[in-house]
Amino acid sequence: MLEALLMVVLKAVLETCVKYYVGQMLEHSQLSYSKAELGYDVPKWYMKVDPKARDFYSYGTAINADEFVALEEARKNAAQQMTETLKVVHEKMSAGIHYDTNSLPQRRLIETFAHGEGVDAIVRQNTRVARKELVRMPDKDRRIMRAFVSMKMDAATYQEIQKKRLTELTNKLIHQKTDDIMAEMDAEIVKTKGPPGPAAPQPPAEAPTAP
């Protein structure tokens, strides 16, 4: 039964993960920013989510007098957005999977998937910058830069990694003792404070005043 449940989970990863992710991102992509309000132009591609996207994209922005620091912080923010959004997607996908709640191995597999365990590391190791742009802020000395970044992760890469991770977990659970599974689940309860909320984009802020 555990192997059959694994197939259901992997099918969700292959068939609905990207679709749910794009849908989640589209909820936050309808924001618009005007130069009159902000004092500077926002790149036209920023938070413009393609409804037909087949891979994972995310967006981040940050400001700093050092353009390299601004770009790095924007990259980190984009990676965080992707991580949080994927965890929300995992929660949604798992909600539609039926399993035997009295079976500890099945519960462990589904809860691991639902919490998006390992997503942080996967995003950190497999994303790349798709687009980036620097905009000079209209501060007094015009030395503050705002960086805009778009990050990408190939869906095929994510799916393959999840397949490997979940298959390894399933094989482990088949041979694992009940007490050991309980101990791991208890440890996860302590570590997890609850499912993450939807990942909202970081909107551009008004131009700062230079010190």
N, C-alpha and C positions, 0 to 999 in steps of 0.2 A: 504493500500500500504506500509506503514511503517513496518508493521509486516512481509510482504513478503520480503522486502529489508533486514530486520534483518536476515531472514533465509538464504539469499544469502551470507551475511557477515559471518555468523556462519559456513556455509558450506566451505567457503574459509579457515577459521581458522582450521577446522577439517581436510580438505583434502589436502591443499597446503602449509600451514604455515611451517611445518617441512621440506618439500621438498625444498621450496624456501630458508629457512635458511641454510640447508646443502649446497645447491648450492652456496650461498653467501660465506660461510666459505671455500668451496673448492677453490674458486678463490684465496685465500690467503694461502692455505696449501701446495703449491708446492715449497715453499722456502726451501732451504737446507743450512746448516751451517757446516763448517768444523772446526775441532779442530785447524788445522794449521792457519786458519784465525782468530779465536777467542781466542785461547789459552786455551780453556776448552771444555769439551764435553757437548753437548745439549742432554737432554733425548730423546730417540728414539720416545717416544709417543708425544712429544711436537708438536702441530699444525699438527698432523696426523689425519685428519678428515675422519671418516668412511662414505663413500658414502651412505651406507644403514642405517645410524643412524636413530633411531625413536624418539630420544629425543634431547634436545638442549645442546650442549657442547660449551665451550669457553676456551680461554687460556690467561694466563698472566704471566709476569715475572718481577722481581724487584731485586735490590741489596741493601745490607745493612750489616754493621758489626754485627748487631743483627739479628740472624736468624728468630726470631719471627716477627720482623718488616718487614723483607724481604718477609716472607710468607704472611703477612697481606696485604702488598702493591701489591703483585702479585695477591692475591685473588681479591682485588679491581679492578685491571686492567682487570682481566678476566671477572668480573661482568660488567664492563663498555663495554667491547667488545660485550658481549651478548646483553646488552641493546641497543647499537647502531645498531647492526646487526638486531635485531628484529624490530627496527623502520624502517630500510631500507626495510625489508620484508613487513611490513604493508603498506608502500608506494607503493610497487610493486603490492601487492594483490589488493589494493583499485583501482589502475589504470585500472584493468580489470573488475570492477563492474559498470554496467550501472544503472543510476538512474536519476530522474527528477531534473535537476539542478535548476529549478524554485521553487521547494519545499524546503522551509527552514528546516523543520524537517529532510528531507532526506539528505540535504547538511550537516546538523549538525552531523548526525549519521556517514556519510562517512568521513567527515573531522576529527572527533574524532578518528575514526579507523585508518585513514591514518597517522595521527600524532603520533600514538602509545601512546596516553595519558594513564598514569598509568603504563606503562611498567617498568619504573625505580623502582617503589615500588614492583611490582610483582617479578622482578628479585632479588631485595634485600631480599625479604622475603621468596623466594622459591627455591633458589639455594643452592647447597652444593658442597663441594670439592670432586672431583672424584679421582684426583691423585695429588701428590705433591712430589717435589724432591729438595734437596739443593745441590748445586755444589760450591765447594770452588774455588774462583777466584785466578788466578796466580799473585796476587799483591805482592808487596815486602815482606810483613809480613804474607801473606796468611791468613788474618783475615776477608776479605770481602767475603760474601756469596751471591750467586745468587739463588733466589728461582724460581721454575717453578711450575705453578699450572694449573690444568684443573678443570673447574666447570661444573656442570650438573644441568639441570632443567627438570623434567618430563614433557613431552608434554601433557599428560592427565591433569595434574594440571593446566598448562597454559591455555589449552582449556576450562576447567571448569570455571576458574576465568574470562576469557574473555566472556564466555557465560553469566555469572551472571552480569558482568558490562554492557555489551551491551544491555542485556534485560532490566535492570533497567533504562538505558538511554532511550531506546525506549519507555518504559511505561511513563517516565517523559515527553518526547517530545510530546506524544499523547495528553497530557493535558496542555502542556505549551503554554503560550501566545507568539505570534509572536515577540513582542517587547522584551520579556525576552530572547528568543532564539537569537535575533540579538545582544543583549547586551553581551551574553556569547561568541558569535562568534567574536565580536569586541575585547573582552578581550583576546581571544586566539591569535588574530592577533598581538596584542601588545606583548604578551608573547613569541610567536613563531617567530624565526628569519628565518625560512625556514627548509626544511627537512634535516636530517643529511646525511653526505656522508657515503659511505661504510666503515664498520669498519675493518680497517687493523690490523693484529696482531702486537704485540709489539715485534720486533725482538731482540734477544740477542745482547748486545753491546760488544765492545772490553773490555778487562779486564781493570779496572781503576787502576791508580797508587795510592797507599796508601799515605796519607799525612805524 
